[in-house]
Amino acid sequence: MADFNVMINLGKADLDDYLLLAKTLRKSGFSETKAAQVAADYRLLPASFRYSSTTEDMTAVREKALKSAKNVSSAAMVLVSEC
């Protein structure tokens, strides 16, 4: 099974857009990444997700995430890395 980290930037978007994106991606099997606390201050990009698959490769995961993100913002950009 392959695990992937997925980060999405919606361009000029507000928090409601990112909440909609998260809801859409959860329906597609993605899970949100939570930051580990380092000291008293930490910050994570608003759209950081994990995805696991036994059949999909990095390109397929990117296309799946990008399709959902483009439904929220046409300026969406997706970065996927395999863990």
N, C-alpha and C positions, 0 to 999 in steps of 0.2 A: 504494500500500500504506500502510495506517495502522499506526502503532506506538503501543502503550499501555504506561503504567506502572500496575502493580497492586500495591496494598498491602493486606494482610489482617491483621486483628487477631482472634485466636480467643478473646478474653476470658481467663478463667482457664484457661490451658493451659500445659503444660510443653514442654520441648524435643522430646520424642518426638512430641507432637501436631504441632508445626511440621515435623518431619522427615517425618511421614506426609503432611501437606499438600503439602510440596514434591514428594514422590514422585508424588502424585496429579496435581498440576498439570503436572509435566513430561510425564506421559503424555497430557495434553490440549494440549500444544504450548506451554506457558509455559516461560520460562527464568528462572532466578534472577538477580537483580541483585547484583553485587558492588560493594562500596564502594571508592571511590578513597581511598588513604591520604592523610590530611592530618596532617602532623607525625607524632607517634608514636602518637596515640590517635584512633581513629575507631570509630563504631558505626552499624550499620544495623538497621532493624527486622528481626525474624526472618523476615518473610514479605514480601519485596519482589521483584516479578517483572516481566518484560517479555513482551509478546505482540504479534505482528504478524499482520495479516489484510488480505486484499484484499476480503473480502465482509462481514465483521462490523463493526458499529458499536460505540460505547462501551457502550451498553446490553446488547448481546449478549455482549460480553466480560465485563461485570460479572456477568451472570446465570450465565455459564459458570464463572467463578471462585467465585461465591457457592455454587453447587451443590456444588462440590468441598469448599469450606470448611465448609459445613453438614454434610457427611458426617463431619467431624472434630469440630466443635463447633457446637452449636445457637446459641451466642452470637456466632458469627462476624459480622464486619463487613468490607465490601470498599469500597475507594476506588479508582476508575479515573480516570486522566487520559490524554488523547491528547497524544502528543509532536509 
